[in-house]
Structures are given as C-alpha cells and as structure tokens.
Amino acid sequence: MTQTRNEHDLLGDREIPAAAYWGVHTLRAVENFQISGRTIGEIPELVRSLAAIKQAAALANADLGLLSPERRDAIVAACEEIRAGKLHDQFVVDQIQGGAGTSTNMNANEVIANRALEIMGHQKGQYQFLHPNEHVNMSQSTNDVYPTALRLATWKGIQKLIGALSSLRGAFEVKAVEFADILKMGRTQLQEAVPMTLGQEFNTYAVMLGEDEHRLAEVSQLVCEINLGATAIGTGITTHPEYAERVRARLAEITVIPVVTAFDLIEATQDCGCFVQVSGVLKRVAVKLSKTCNDLRLLSSGPRAGFNEINLPAKQAGSSIMPGKVNPVIPEVMNQVCFEVIGNDMTITMAAEGGQLQLNAFEPVIAYSMFRSVDHLVAGCATLETNCVRGITANRDVLKETVRRSIGIVTALNPYIGYAAATEVATEAHLTGRGVYELVLEKGLLPKERLDAILQPETLTRPAAFVA
C-alpha cells in the first residue's frame, strides 16, 4: 500500500501520496482538468518564474516584518532549488485549466511549502509550521502572481526566439555572399520579371529575419510591466503599502529582468493586450518564415519538371512508391509550425477578448498557446538552419540558361531602344522561341559591344548610369 497523508480544504478531507510535494488543491485540479495531457511542469520557464515570484514575495514580506526569518529562509531555499530545475515533476496540473490560473498558483504554493517544511526539519503537510496560503502566498493572489509569471516566462522565451532568428539570419547571410555572383531571373506573380542575383534573393530572407528580431525586442519591453502587488482585482488589498515596490525590486534582482510596476494595477490585472501584441509579432514571424519556406520549396522544385534553381539537402526518402523521390521536408515542417502559430494567435485573441470586468479567466489558454508558439518557432528555426539552409547549393548552369532564354531581360533595354521596340522584340521572342539578344542584333537596334555592356550583371541587378 502506498503511504499517504491527510489534507483538508473547504470541500473536505483527501488522502495525498506521502511522497508528493503537492497537496489537496493540486489533487483536485488534476482530477478536474484532464484536457491537454501537458502539465505546467513541462514549461520550465513558467515554473522558474513562479518560484522567482514566491522568492521575491518572501523577501519583501520579511523586509516589512510580516514573515519570520526562519520561514523566509526556508521558502527562499525551496524556490532556489526549483529555479535550479528541481521538483518540476511536482507541478502536475494541466496547462489548460479553469479558475484563471488558481490551480497553477496553488500547485506552486504547495510544492514550495512542503519543500520548505523539509528544510525546516518538518514533515510534508505539517502546515502549522509553514502554510502554503498564509506564508508562501502572503501578500499575493493568483490574479497578480499568474500573469506576472506568464510575462516573465514570455520575456525569456522571446530572448530565445531572438537568438534562434539571429542564427538563422546568419545562415542566410552566408548563402547570400556565396551566391552573390550568380545571375538569375527574378519573378513577379510567378512570371519572369527582370534579372537579379541569387545572392540578392537570399539576402532578402536575412533582412526579413533581422526586421523581426527588432520587432521582438520591442515587444519584449511590454511584458516587463507587471501587476505584482495588485492581489485580487488591483486594489492591493491584504498588502503593505510598501509591498508592491519592494517585491518588484526583489524580483528584478532575482530574475535580472527589468520589470516595472504598472501605473494602474486595476487596469493591468484585467488587460491582456500585451499578450495579444506579443502573439501578433509571433504571427508576423511565422508568416514571413512560411513565405520564405514556400520560396525554397518552389526554387528547388523539380528536378526535371520544376524550377530546379537550387538544391535543398536530401534528408530522407520522399515516397514509399516512387523510387528516388526526395521531398523538401524541412521547409514543410517549418510551414506547419507557422500554421500552428497563426492559429494560436486567434486563440490568444479570443481569450483576451473573453475577459469580463476585473479579471480575465482565460489566461491559461493564452499561456498554453503562447509558449507552444515560441517553443515551436525556436525549434523550427534551428531545424531549418541546420538541416536545410546551411546545405543549400545553386544550380549555376540552370540559372545561367534561364537568364539567356528569358524574355524578361528586354526590360533592361527599354531606356535604349524604347518601350515600343522592346515590346516588339519581346513578342517576337515569345512567338518564335528565339532569344532577345539575337533579335536585337538582327534588327540593328543596338551594336553588339553596347548590348554586351548593357547586359552585364552589375548593370542588370542594381541602379546604374546609362551605358553610352
């Protein structure tokens, strides 16, 4: 028989496994919320953020003479262990839950209290010496702890994503330099447009990623505004007048995140606009990454019946029936990550809109969606960089022949032979299959030396003075 201990709450008594650091409130939440199959312990940054908040609160309360040094030290020690990665398996509540995150906060209170009791030399569940609600949760409410924890964890996630995007950008920049001398045809609406270099094409992907790094850095500042000290609805009831500032300072010291207390705590407690904006930037990242992957799949299509301009690294067999087929599986998986992020943005939008009066009860699904978006984007960027971008090669002969045969180069001749003559050449080239180059010479529109000078890569791919 498994040993148990008895714990009591407003609904009655329950038996808790003696070895568990969680207690009765967590047990009821586990029974009530069997939704995603993913526990809050599977979000390490959220657990660490909760522990940092509880540690900061214990220090602030002790500074104000509200918590004894012995209890403070025990709570701080327990929180430091959790922040170091211990006891995360004890955070067992489902990520999606009712109650505006109360079950998550209770889970944290109970784990920290029971570990602190052990540190003090007591048994788990001996709450007369240190209580989850009276001491670990002192001067707090779920309604300020939970959103603050989400903001801290989101800030950490954004930094990881910025790093992943920066690394992927670097891989595209390397390819831009490698392909700088390769002339190709640019396309608009999938039709041949004018020449460019493959390096210019790949540099575009790097620039897009760099822009999103800046947008993420901007939005990360929003999540630094916290409502800790607001307690239930933002009035700060049950807190010391100096508590909000003291706990903010302690939290900044512990996390090294530049947190600031919101100007109006009542507004901050009910407003989820920050998460909507973060999610909007994540969607922006996803949209642009997905578009880039669409391009990579299109440019590598073939090998005989497609563009075949670049080669993606072959990673696995592409068919159970077609021998030799290789698919662009890495861009495809990145596409799917991006589709998920875009869908998560809608979930976050509706959850933020669904709040009522002084609190939004739907922050758990905001957290669930937000952290999945960030984690999957980080993993997707690493996969795209390592398993795809670094190994891309160019089919130089194919690109050269495409430019030679293209009608699009006639655009470069407009300033020299005029729009009407250029149109005539383009039409005849299209109907006869002959090249623009030979038709211009045949019609005597330009001498060969001048035509050769006009069609040089440096003239075709950037602003340039007219060739005399």
N, C-alpha and C positions, 0 to 999 in steps of 0.2 A: 504494500500500500504506500502511495506517495504521501509524505508528510505534508500537513497543511497548517495554516494559521487562520484564525477567525478575524475578519474585519467587518466593520459596521458602517453603513451610510444611512441616508434618510429613508431608503427603501427596505432596510433590514440587514440581516447578517449574511455573509457569504464566506465560504472556505477558499483560501488563496494558497497556491503551492508555496510551501515554506521557503523554497529557494528563490522565488520570484522577487524582484525588486519593485515591481509594480503592485498595485493594490486593488481595492474593491471598485473604485471609479473606473480604472482601466479595464478591469474584468467586464464590467457592464458594457463598456464601449466596444470591446472586442466582440461581445455577443450581439450587440445591436447593429454594428456596422461591418457587415461582411460583403463589401462592394467590389473593390478593385483587386483585392488579394495582395496589395502592396502596403507595407507598414511605413509609418513615419520614420522608423529606424533605417529604412532604405534611402533616406535623404540625409546623408551625413551632415551637410552644411546646416540644415534646419535643426538637427539635434544639437550641434555645436552652438548654434545661435541661441537656442533655448537655454542651454547651460550657461552661456555668457550672460544672458539677461538675469538669470537667477543668481549668478555670482555677483553681478553688479548691484542687484537689489539687496543682497545680504550685506554687502559692504556699505552701501548707502544707509540702510536701516541701522547698522551698527554705529556708523558715524553719528547718527542722530540719537543714539542711546535707546533705540527701540528693540535691538536684538543683542543678546549677550555675546561676549567674545567667543565663548565656547561653541555656541551654536553657529555663529558666523564662520569660525574656522572650519567646522565640520562641513558646512554647506559649501564653502569655497573649495575645500579639498575634493569633495564629491564632484563639483562642477568641473574642476580642472581635470579630473580623470575622464569625465565624459567628453570634454573638449579635446582630450588626447586620443579619443577613439574608443574608450572602454564603455561597456554596458549599452552599446547601441542596439544590441539584440533584445534589450528590455523595453524598447519603445515599440510596442506591438499593436497600437491602434491603427486601423485602416486610414490611409491618407484621405479618403473621401468619407466625410462624417457630418452628421447634423450637429447643431449646437455651436456654430461659429468658431470651432476650434477648442471648445472647452475640454473635450476628451484628450486632445494633444497636451494642453496645459496641465491637466490632472495627471496624465501619464508622466510628464516631466517632474511635477511636484512629488509624486510618489517614489519614483526611482531615485531622485536626489535625496529625499528624506530618508529612505531606507538605507542607502549607502552611507549617508551622514551618520545615521544611528550606529552602524557598524564601526565607523571611525571613532565614535564616542564610546564604544565598548558595550553597546546595547544590541538587542535582537531586532530583526526586521519586524515592523508592526508595533513596536513599543512607542507609540506616538505621544505618550505623555511626556516623553523627554524631548522630542522634536517632531513637530507636526507638519504634514505636507501643506496644509492650507494656512495654518496660523503662523508658521515660521518661514517655510520655503516660498510661499506665495504672499508673504507680508507686503503690504502697500501696492499690491498688484491685482489685476483682473485679467481673465483671458482676453478681454477686449482691448487691452493695451500690450499684453505680452505676445499674443499670437501674431498680430500684424507687424509688430516690431521684429519678431523672429523672421517673418517672411521677407521683410525688407533687408535684413542683414544677409540672409541666405541668398536673396536675389542679387545683392551687390557682389557677393563672392562669385556667383555664377556668371554674372556679366564680365567680371575680370577674366575668368577662364575662357569665355567665348571671345573676348577681345584678343586674347593670346592665340587662340586657335585660328581666328581670322587672319591675324598678323602673319602667322606661319604659312598659311595657305597663300596669302598675298605674296609672300616671298617666293614661293614655288612658281607662281605665275610670272613674277618679275624675272626670274632666272630664264624661263622659257621665252619671255619677250626679248631678252638680249640674244638668246641662242637663235631665234628666228628673225632677227632684225633685218637680215639681208634677203629674205625670201619674198619675192613679189607674188601677189595673188589677186584674185578678183574679189572686191567687196560686193555685198549683195543687199538689196533692199526689197522687201516683200518676196524674198526667195528668187528674185530676178537679178541678173548681173547688173551691177551699177558701175563703179569705177575702181581702178586698182588701189591696192593698199599693200602693206607688208603683213605677213603673218605675225611678226613681232608687234605691230600696232594692234592687231586683233587681240593678242594675249595680254598686252599691256592694259587694254580696256578692262579686262577681268580683274586685274590687280588694282586698278584705280577704283573700281566699284567697291571692292572689298575694303579699301582704305577709307572710303567715304563712310561705310557702315561702322568701321571702328570708331570714327569720330562721333557718329550718332549714338552709339552705345555708351561712349564715355560721357556724353552729355546727359543721357537719361539716367546713368548711374548716380548722378548727383541728386535726382529726385528721390531715390529710395533712401537717401541718408536722412531724410526728415522723418522723425519717429513721434509716436504719441505716448511713449512710456511715461507714466505718471498720470495718465488720464483716468485710470481704473475703469469703472463700468461704462460711462457714457461720455466721459471727457471732463467732468466737473472736478475730478481728483479726490472725490470722497474717500475717506479712510487713509489718506496720505498726509504726511507732514508738509507744511508749506514749502520747505526747502528740498523735499524729496526729488521732485522732477529734475531739477538741475543737478543734484548730487548723483542721481542714478545715471543721468546722461553722461556726466563726466567720467564716472567709473566705467561705463560701457564703452566709451570711446577709448579709454586707456586699455581695456582688456582686448578689444577687437581690432584696434588700430584702424577703425573706420570712422571718418569724420561726421559722426551723427550729430544732428541738431534737433532740438525740441520744436515741434510745430507751434506756430504762432497761436492758433486756436485749436485746443485739444478736442473740443466737441466736434468741430468740423473734421479734424483729422481722424477721429475714431469711426466716422461713418463713411468717409470718402475713399473710394478705391480707384480714383482716377489715375493715380501713379502707376498702378499695375496695368491699366488699360494702355497707358502710354508706353510702358516697357514692352508690353506684348505687341503693340503696333510697330515698334522698332524691330522686334524679333521677326515679325511678319515681313517687314521690309527686307531684312537679311535673307529670309527664306525665299522670297520672290526673286531676288536678284541671283542668289545661288542656283535656284532652279532654272532660271533663264540661261545661266552660264552652262549648266549641265545639258540643257536642251541643245545649245550650240555645239558642245563637244560631241554629243551623240550624232548630230547632223553632219558635222565636218568629218567625222570618222565613218560615216555610213558607207556601205559597200560590201566587200572590197571591189567588186566589178560593176555593180549597178547603182552605186551611190556617189557621193562627193569624193570620198577616198582622199581627202586632202591631208589628214593627219592619221596617225595610228595611236590608239589607246593601248596600254599594256594588256596583253591577254592574261586574264586571271583565272578562267575556268572554262570548261566545255559549255557551249551555248545551247545544245539541243540533245535530247535523248533519241532523236530520229535522223537529224541532218548532220552527217559527218563533217568535221572541220569547221563548223559554225562557232563563232566567238561573239558574244554579246557585250555591250557596254554596261556591264553590271554595276560598276562603281558609280557612274553618273545616275544610273537608275535608282540605286538605293538612296543617293542624296536627294533625288527628286521626291522620293516617298517621304523622307524626313521633312522636307519642305512642305509637302501637302499636309502632313500632320500638324506642323507649326501653324499653318494658315487656319486649319480647323480649330486648333487650340485657342487661337486669337478670338474666334467667335464665341467659344465657351467663356473665356475671360470677360469678353464684352457683356454677354448676357448676365453673368454672375455679378458683375459690378453694377449693372443696371437694376438687378433684382433686389438690391438692398432696400430696407424700409426704415424710415425715421432715423434713430440714433445709432444704428448698427447694421452692418452687412453680415448676414449669417452665412454667406456663401463663399467666404474666403478659402475654405478647404479645397474646393474645386478649382479656385483660382491658383492656389499653390500647386495642386496636382498638375494642372495644365502648364503652368509657368515653368516648373522645374523639369518636366519632361521635354518641353521645347528647348530649354537651354542645354540640358544634358545631351539630347539627341543632335542638336546642332554642333556642339563641341565634338562629339564622336564622329558625326558625319564629315565635318571639315577635316579631321585628322585622317579619316579613311580616304577621302577624295584626294588629299595631298599625297599621302604615302602610296596608295595603291593605284593612282591614276596620273595626276598632273606631273609628278616628277619623271614619269616614264614615257611621256608623250613624245613622239617623233613626227617629223614632217615628211610628206611625200613630195620632195622637191620637183621631180620630173613631172608629176601630175599637175602641180601648181603652175609650173612654167608653161606647160602646154595649154592649160586653161586660159592663161593670160593671152598667149599667142593667138588662140582661136576666138577669143571673146570679141563681141561687137562693142562691149562697154568702153573699150579704150578710145572709141571715136569721140567720147565726151572731151577728152584732153585736147582734141583738135579743133573744138568749137572756136576758140579765140583766133585761130589761124586761117581756117577755111570757111568759117561762118556756119550758122545753125542749119541753113537750108542745104548746103553742100554736105555737111556732116550727116544730116538725115538721109540724104540720097545714098550716101556710102553705106550707112547702117542698114538701110532697107535692102540694097542690092546684096550686101554681105549675108544678110539673113536668108534671102531667097535663093541665092546661088551656092551658099556654103563656102564662099571664098573669104579670104582674110581682109580685114580693114587695111592693113599695111599695103598689100599688093594693089588694092583698088585705088588707094590714094596716089600711089606712084603711077599707076596706069592712066589715071585721069589727069595727071600732071598738076595735081593740086598743091603739092609740096615737093621740093627736091629731096633726094634720099638723105643727104647729110643733115638737113634741118629736121626731117621726120625722125631720124635716129636720135637726134638730140632731144626732141620733144618727148620721145617715148622712153627716156631713161628713168629708172626707178625713183631717183631723187626728185625728178620733175613731176612724176605721176602721183606721188604719195604725200606731198606737202605743198603749201603755198610757195610759188616761185615766180620770178620775173619772166616775162615772155622771152622765148628763145628768138634771138634776132636772125 
